Amino acid sequence: MSFHVFVTGATGFVGTAVVQELLQAGHHVTGLARSDAAAQQLTTAGASSPPRRRRRRRDHPHHDFAAYEATCEADAKIIRALGDALLGTSKLLIVTSATPTIVSGSHRQDETATTQDSHNPRKVAEAAVDAVAATGVRVVVVRLPPSVHGDGDRAFVPLLIGIAREKGVSAYIGNGANRWPAVHRLDAAVLFRLVLEKATTSGAAHAVADQGVTLRELAAVIGKRLNVPVVSKDPLEATDHFGWFNYFAGLDNPIASAWTQETYGWKPTQKSLLEDLD
């Protein structure tokens, strides 16, 4: 069965892969384009970017929002608006979130984890997802890890590489045992498609292939790649070394995805993060 899918963020790093995956599976995609160039990109890929008046005709909207704190409240409003539009229908809403929204420590790290005690600004968007689900709309939040890697990656790992190149050393904090989950963007795209095709109830799915790559391992691969020393920084040194990125450099976010893989038949097949960097 093919669907008509409305995708926001359709020309971004992950969105481009999602659109291509959906099209290859026989679905019809309408992507939100904010420029003529983006609209042309969608048309070239085989998707469409119609005027605003036609956007509510899609079978399933997929909303992909940015990670910046200033946009999270706006994202929550968009999610609620999309939920209102789907009220009383059987259509599915898929929302993208992030695994760091889950609090580390005693909280569960699987798909049953809640985000209400999180200090991450994204929790307002996940609260909006919960509110939409409470109205009876079928909504699934797909949580992406800190590293979604692959050709064209310009996010966290490239930032670490840039810092190492600038400082002349590849660093980690303390013993470097803190962990980042990761996924290749093509594997993530497959999961979005499977959720679209198979989700029967509201809930969460974790797009996680590598449950936890230590920052020490990551720093070692970056150091080898750049031919720079690999060093440990204490917390005070780390603040100066990493700057605003220090929070993420110290993030410990091991995340499970066994339920997601079993429920949706999702089996990551692309390179791991370390393989992709080596």
C-alpha positions as CSV (number, residue, x, y, z in Angstrom):
1,M,0.0,0.0,0.0
2,S,1.4,3.4,-0.9
3,F,0.8,6.6,1.0
4,H,0.8,10.3,0.3
5,V,3.3,11.8,2.8
6,F,3.9,15.4,3.7
7,V,7.5,15.9,4.9
8,T,8.9,19.1,6.5
9,G,12.7,19.4,6.5
10,A,12.6,17.5,3.3
11,T,15.8,18.9,1.8
12,G,17.9,18.6,5.0
13,F,20.6,16.0,5.7
14,V,18.2,13.4,7.1
15,G,15.1,14.6,5.3
16,T,16.7,14.1,1.8
17,A,17.4,10.5,2.7
18,V,13.9,10.0,4.0
19,V,12.3,11.4,0.9
20,Q,14.4,9.2,-1.3
21,E,13.6,6.1,0.8
22,L,9.9,6.8,0.6
23,L,9.9,7.4,-3.1
24,Q,11.9,4.2,-3.8
25,A,9.3,2.3,-1.8
26,G,6.5,3.6,-4.0
27,H,5.1,6.3,-1.7
28,H,4.1,9.8,-3.0
29,V,6.0,12.6,-1.2
30,T,5.1,16.3,-0.8
31,G,8.0,18.2,0.7
32,L,7.9,21.6,2.4
33,A,10.3,23.8,0.4
34,R,11.3,27.2,1.7
35,S,13.1,28.4,-1.4
36,D,13.0,27.9,-5.2
37,A,16.2,25.9,-5.0
38,A,14.7,23.5,-2.4
39,A,11.6,23.1,-4.5
40,Q,13.7,22.2,-7.5
41,Q,15.7,19.7,-5.4
42,L,12.4,18.0,-4.5
43,T,11.2,18.0,-8.0
44,T,14.4,16.5,-9.3
45,A,14.2,13.8,-6.6
46,G,10.6,12.9,-7.8
47,A,8.7,14.6,-5.0
48,S,6.4,17.6,-5.2
49,S,6.2,21.0,-3.4
50,P,2.7,22.3,-3.9
51,P,1.2,25.6,-2.6
52,R,0.1,25.9,1.0
53,R,-3.6,25.4,0.2
54,R,-2.9,21.7,-0.8
55,R,-0.8,20.7,2.1
56,R,-3.6,19.3,4.2
57,R,-4.5,16.7,1.6
58,R,-1.6,14.4,2.4
59,D,-2.3,11.0,4.1
60,H,0.5,11.3,6.6
61,P,2.6,14.3,7.6
62,H,6.1,13.8,8.9
63,H,7.5,16.7,10.9
64,D,11.3,17.1,11.3
65,F,12.4,19.9,13.6
66,A,15.7,21.5,14.4
67,A,17.7,21.1,17.6
68,Y,18.1,24.8,18.5
69,E,16.7,25.9,21.8
70,A,15.0,29.0,20.3
71,T,12.9,26.8,18.0
72,C,11.7,24.2,20.4
73,E,8.6,26.1,21.6
74,A,7.7,26.9,17.9
75,D,8.1,23.2,17.1
76,A,5.7,22.3,19.9
77,K,3.1,24.6,18.5
78,I,3.6,23.1,15.0
79,I,3.2,19.6,16.4
80,R,0.0,20.6,18.2
81,A,-1.3,22.3,15.0
82,L,-0.6,19.2,12.9
83,G,-2.3,17.1,15.6
84,D,-5.4,19.3,15.4
85,A,-5.5,18.9,11.7
86,L,-5.5,15.1,12.0
87,L,-8.0,14.9,14.8
88,G,-10.8,12.4,14.0
89,T,-8.8,10.8,11.2
90,S,-6.8,7.5,11.1
91,K,-3.7,9.3,9.7
92,L,-0.3,9.0,11.3
93,L,1.9,11.9,12.5
94,I,5.6,11.1,12.7
95,V,7.7,13.6,14.7
96,T,11.5,13.7,14.9
97,S,13.2,14.2,18.3
98,A,16.5,13.3,19.8
99,T,17.8,10.7,22.2
100,P,19.6,13.3,24.5
101,T,16.0,14.4,25.5
102,I,16.0,11.2,27.6
103,V,17.6,11.8,31.0
104,S,20.7,9.6,31.7
105,G,21.1,7.8,35.0
106,S,18.3,5.9,36.7
107,H,15.8,6.5,33.9
108,R,15.1,3.8,31.4
109,Q,17.1,4.2,28.2
110,D,14.7,2.3,25.9
111,E,11.6,3.3,24.0
112,T,9.5,3.5,27.2
113,A,11.6,6.3,28.6
114,T,9.8,9.6,29.4
115,T,11.3,13.0,29.0
116,Q,9.2,15.0,31.5
117,D,12.2,15.4,33.9
118,S,14.6,16.3,31.1
119,H,16.4,19.7,31.1
120,N,16.7,19.4,27.3
121,P,14.7,22.1,25.5
122,R,13.3,19.4,23.2
123,K,11.1,18.1,26.0
124,V,8.4,20.7,25.2
125,A,8.1,19.2,21.7
126,E,7.8,15.7,23.2
127,A,5.2,17.0,25.6
128,A,3.3,18.2,22.6
129,V,3.6,14.7,21.1
130,D,2.1,13.3,24.2
131,A,-0.7,15.8,24.2
132,V,-1.5,15.0,20.6
133,A,-1.5,11.3,21.3
134,A,-3.9,11.9,24.2
135,T,-6.5,13.3,21.8
136,G,-6.6,10.0,19.9
137,V,-4.3,10.9,17.0
138,R,-1.8,8.2,16.1
139,V,1.6,9.8,16.6
140,V,5.1,8.3,16.7
141,V,8.2,10.1,17.8
142,V,11.4,8.9,16.2
143,R,14.4,9.8,18.3
144,L,17.7,10.4,16.5
145,P,21.0,10.0,18.2
146,P,23.6,12.8,18.6
147,S,25.5,11.4,15.6
148,V,23.6,10.8,12.4
149,H,26.5,10.2,10.1
150,G,27.1,9.7,6.4
151,D,28.1,11.7,3.4
152,G,27.3,15.4,3.9
153,D,27.3,15.2,7.7
154,R,27.8,18.7,9.2
155,A,26.7,18.1,12.7
156,F,28.3,16.9,15.9
157,V,31.2,14.7,14.7
158,P,32.3,17.3,12.1
159,L,32.3,19.8,14.9
160,L,34.6,17.6,17.0
161,I,36.8,17.2,14.0
162,G,36.9,21.0,13.5
163,I,37.8,21.6,17.1
164,A,40.6,19.0,17.0
165,R,42.0,20.5,13.8
166,E,41.9,24.0,15.3
167,K,43.4,23.0,18.7
168,G,45.9,20.6,17.4
169,V,44.7,17.8,19.7
170,S,41.8,15.4,19.7
171,A,40.3,15.5,23.2
172,Y,37.9,13.8,25.4
173,I,36.8,14.6,29.0
174,G,38.1,12.6,32.0
175,N,38.4,9.0,31.1
176,G,36.3,9.4,28.0
177,A,33.9,6.7,29.0
178,N,30.8,8.7,28.2
179,R,28.8,7.3,25.2
180,W,27.1,8.6,22.2
181,P,24.6,6.5,20.3
182,A,24.8,6.8,16.5
183,V,23.1,5.8,13.2
184,H,23.9,6.2,9.5
185,R,21.4,8.5,7.9
186,L,20.4,5.9,5.3
187,D,19.5,3.4,8.1
188,A,17.5,6.2,9.8
189,A,15.6,6.8,6.6
190,V,14.6,3.2,6.4
191,L,13.2,3.4,10.0
192,F,11.1,6.4,9.1
193,R,9.6,4.4,6.2
194,L,9.0,1.3,8.4
195,V,7.3,3.4,11.0
196,L,5.0,4.9,8.3
197,E,4.1,1.5,7.0
198,K,3.8,-0.4,10.2
199,A,2.9,1.8,13.2
200,T,-0.4,0.9,14.6
201,T,-0.3,2.8,17.9
202,S,1.3,5.9,19.3
203,G,4.7,5.6,20.9
204,A,8.5,6.1,20.4
205,A,11.0,4.5,18.1
206,H,14.8,4.8,18.5
207,A,16.8,5.2,15.3
208,V,19.9,3.8,17.0
209,A,22.4,1.4,15.4
210,D,25.4,2.0,17.7
211,Q,24.1,1.9,21.3
212,G,27.0,3.8,22.7
213,V,30.4,4.9,21.1
214,T,32.7,6.2,23.8
215,L,34.1,9.7,23.3
216,R,37.5,8.2,23.9
217,E,37.1,5.9,20.9
218,L,35.8,8.7,18.9
219,A,38.7,11.0,19.8
220,A,41.1,8.2,18.9
221,V,39.7,7.8,15.4
222,I,39.7,11.6,14.9
223,G,43.3,11.9,16.2
224,K,44.4,9.1,13.8
225,R,42.6,10.7,10.9
226,L,44.1,14.2,11.5
227,N,47.4,12.9,12.8
228,V,47.2,14.8,16.0
229,P,47.7,13.7,19.7
230,V,44.7,12.2,21.6
231,V,44.5,13.8,25.0
232,S,42.2,13.8,28.1
233,K,40.9,17.1,29.5
234,D,39.7,17.7,33.0
235,P,36.3,19.4,33.3
236,L,37.9,22.9,33.7
237,E,40.2,22.4,30.7
238,A,37.3,20.9,28.7
239,T,35.2,24.1,29.0
240,D,38.0,26.1,27.4
241,H,38.8,23.5,24.8
242,F,35.3,22.7,23.6
243,G,33.6,26.0,24.3
244,W,29.8,25.9,23.8
245,F,30.1,22.2,22.6
246,N,31.4,21.1,26.1
247,Y,27.9,19.9,27.1
248,F,27.7,17.5,24.2
249,A,31.4,16.4,24.5
250,G,30.6,15.2,28.0
251,L,27.1,13.8,27.2
252,D,26.6,10.2,28.3
253,N,23.6,8.9,26.3
254,P,23.6,5.1,25.9
255,I,20.3,4.2,24.2
256,A,18.7,0.9,23.4
257,S,16.7,0.2,20.2
258,A,16.0,-3.6,20.5
259,W,12.2,-2.9,20.8
260,T,12.3,-0.7,17.7
261,Q,14.2,-3.2,15.7
262,E,11.9,-6.1,16.7
263,T,8.7,-4.2,16.3
264,Y,9.4,-2.6,12.9
265,G,11.7,-5.2,11.5
266,W,14.4,-2.6,11.3
267,K,18.0,-4.0,10.8
268,P,20.7,-1.3,10.3
269,T,23.0,-2.4,7.5
270,Q,25.2,0.7,6.9
271,K,28.6,1.4,8.4
272,S,29.0,2.1,12.1
273,L,30.1,5.5,13.2
274,L,33.7,4.4,13.8
275,E,33.8,2.5,10.5
276,D,32.5,5.6,8.7
277,L,35.2,7.8,10.1
278,D,38.1,5.4,9.7
